[in-house]
Amino acid sequence: MYHKVTKEILAELTDVLNQVDPRAIESVIKEIDRAKKVYVVGVGRVLLSLEAMAKRLAHLGYEVYVVGQITEPAITESDLLIVGSGSGESLFPLMIAQKAHSFGAKVIHFGANPNSSMNDYTDLFVRIPVQTKLSLANEINSIQPMTSLFEQSLLLLGDIICLMIIKQKELVLADLWQYHANLE
């Protein structure tokens, strides 16, 4: 059963990632490069995926913060907020996006719902066309529980974005260790 389930999950991920707009990902990279500081916000397993992206961006030399961490500085118009919310209706990410927008920060939303309340505060929407709790049209159904496919896709997109940055900037992988935690 392990090999069967593995193939099914990998097929779902391949289908989803092939439907993400590559131009949107290029725009994400441009906004990350323009930003003085990058912030990420989400809840639950989405937050875990974004924390992994934040850590990897830090390894690439970016100044990155997870919203709510004790050392989080003030956001400004020079900064970028990356929001993860499949529905675009989760209260905490929605309110943080609204607040960041009010300070003039750029806001990027990774989500599945192109018609969410998040649109009012978002500069760029990256659609991950997966099944949500809203059961919208054009969603890719999943055999996995709840929103696992969204969280997995977001995690992989974070790594894809970081590898694209590495390739575009021609960074030397061995040099990135200088940014890795060393108090472990």
Solvent accessible surface area in square Angstrom, and as a share of the most:
residue,aa,sasa,rsa
1,M,188,0.84
2,Y,158,0.60
3,H,137,0.61
4,K,129,0.55
5,V,56,0.32
6,T,45,0.26
7,K,146,0.62
8,E,56,0.25
9,I,45,0.23
10,L,103,0.51
11,A,62,0.48
12,E,21,0.09
13,L,15,0.07
14,T,77,0.45
15,D,63,0.33
16,V,0,0.00
17,L,42,0.21
18,N,117,0.60
19,Q,101,0.45
20,V,9,0.05
21,D,55,0.29
22,P,96,0.60
23,R,184,0.67
24,A,12,0.09
25,I,8,0.04
26,E,65,0.29
27,S,41,0.26
28,V,0,0.00
29,I,4,0.02
30,K,113,0.48
31,E,25,0.11
32,I,0,0.00
33,D,66,0.34
34,R,163,0.59
35,A,18,0.14
36,K,136,0.58
37,K,16,0.07
38,V,1,0.01
39,Y,2,0.01
40,V,0,0.00
41,V,2,0.01
42,G,2,0.02
43,V,70,0.40
44,G,57,0.55
45,R,129,0.47
46,V,17,0.10
47,L,45,0.23
48,L,113,0.56
49,S,7,0.05
50,L,0,0.00
51,E,63,0.28
52,A,40,0.31
53,M,2,0.01
54,A,7,0.06
55,K,96,0.41
56,R,99,0.36
57,L,0,0.00
58,A,34,0.27
59,H,13,0.06
60,L,17,0.09
61,G,42,0.40
62,Y,34,0.13
63,E,78,0.35
64,V,23,0.13
65,Y,38,0.14
66,V,25,0.15
67,V,24,0.14
68,G,63,0.60
69,Q,70,0.31
70,I,173,0.88
71,T,93,0.54
72,E,65,0.29
73,P,47,0.30
74,A,81,0.63
75,I,33,0.17
76,T,49,0.28
77,E,126,0.57
78,S,53,0.34
79,D,2,0.01
80,L,1,0.01
81,L,1,0.00
82,I,0,0.00
83,V,0,0.00
84,G,1,0.01
85,S,5,0.03
86,G,13,0.13
87,S,5,0.03
88,G,0,0.00
89,E,64,0.29
90,S,28,0.18
91,L,135,0.67
92,F,97,0.40
93,P,0,0.00
94,L,15,0.07
95,M,94,0.42
96,I,40,0.20
97,A,0,0.00
98,Q,74,0.33
99,K,119,0.50
100,A,3,0.02
101,H,83,0.37
102,S,82,0.53
103,F,105,0.44
104,G,42,0.41
105,A,4,0.03
106,K,88,0.37
107,V,0,0.00
108,I,1,0.00
109,H,0,0.00
110,F,0,0.00
111,G,0,0.00
112,A,0,0.00
113,N,10,0.05
114,P,53,0.33
115,N,126,0.65
116,S,6,0.04
117,S,46,0.30
118,M,0,0.00
119,N,65,0.33
120,D,106,0.55
121,Y,44,0.17
122,T,27,0.16
123,D,79,0.41
124,L,38,0.19
125,F,50,0.21
126,V,1,0.00
127,R,65,0.24
128,I,0,0.00
129,P,4,0.02
130,V,0,0.00
131,Q,64,0.28
132,T,9,0.05
133,K,147,0.62
134,L,74,0.37
135,S,87,0.56
136,L,63,0.31
137,A,83,0.64
138,N,127,0.65
139,E,24,0.11
140,I,25,0.13
141,N,115,0.59
142,S,24,0.15
143,I,111,0.56
144,Q,22,0.10
145,P,90,0.56
146,M,175,0.78
147,T,43,0.25
148,S,12,0.08
149,L,4,0.02
150,F,4,0.02
151,E,15,0.07
152,Q,46,0.20
153,S,0,0.00
154,L,0,0.00
155,L,73,0.36
156,L,64,0.32
157,L,4,0.02
158,G,1,0.01
159,D,64,0.33
160,I,66,0.33
161,I,0,0.00
162,C,3,0.02
163,L,86,0.43
164,M,50,0.22
165,I,1,0.00
166,I,19,0.10
167,K,138,0.58
168,Q,96,0.43
169,K,98,0.41
170,E,149,0.67
171,L,57,0.28
172,V,88,0.51
173,L,111,0.55
174,A,74,0.57
175,D,77,0.40
176,L,25,0.12
177,W,172,0.60
178,Q,132,0.59
179,Y,100,0.38
180,H,55,0.25
181,A,48,0.37
182,N,130,0.67
183,L,178,0.88
184,E,163,0.73
